[in-house]
Amino acid sequence: MTEPVPERNWLRILSPCILCAVFSVVAILISMLQLKSSQGWSLLGVIIYLPFLLILLTIDIVLKVVIKVNTLLLWLIEISLIVFVIILFLNRWN
């Protein structure tokens, strides 16, 4: 007997935090690849995006454990927390 395959909710898997985390990983990789040609200045990209990556993954894991069913609520909370983190980051240097 075959068991029914559970339906994958791609909106839950590819949540805003995961999409932003992928962007952060790409930015970190580009910074690392340009490290030699920028004479070390692209290391700032790694320094800036690594905390974002860690914060995004932490938010994503915690929210997916807490919010098990409602994908819309998950998206709204993640988007608002991403905006909040960006505003905090920008206000730190203003």
GIQUIMO-V725401 format. One record per pair of residues at least 4 apart in sequence whose ideal C-beta (glycine too) atoms are under 8 Angstrom apart, sorted by sequence separation. I is the first residue (numbers start at 1). J is the second residue. If there is no record, write none. Layout:
i:j
I:J
I:J
This chain:
i:j
9:13
10:14
11:15
14:18
15:19
16:20
17:21
18:22
19:23
20:24
21:25
22:26
23:27
24:28
25:29
26:30
27:31
28:32
29:33
30:34
31:35
34:38
38:42
42:46
43:47
44:48
45:49
46:50
48:52
49:53
50:54
51:55
52:56
53:57
54:58
55:59
56:60
57:61
58:62
59:63
60:64
61:65
62:66
63:67
64:68
70:74
71:75
72:76
73:77
74:78
75:79
76:80
77:81
78:82
79:83
80:84
81:85
82:86
83:87
84:88
85:89
86:90
87:91
88:92
90:94
8:13
13:18
14:19
35:40
37:42
67:73
35:42
67:74
34:42
35:43
32:42
64:74
67:77
31:42
63:74
30:42
31:43
31:44
31:45
32:46
63:77
30:45
31:46
63:78
28:45
27:45
28:46
31:49
60:78
59:78
28:49
27:49
28:50
59:81
59:82
24:49
28:53
24:50
56:82
24:52
25:53
24:53
56:85
55:85
20:52
21:53
24:56
52:85
21:56
20:56
21:57
52:89
18:56
17:56
21:60
17:57
17:59
18:60
17:60
15:60
17:63
15:63
15:64
12:64
12:71
15:74
16:75
11:71
15:75
17:78
9:71
12:74
16:78
20:82
15:78
16:79
11:75
17:81
17:82
16:82
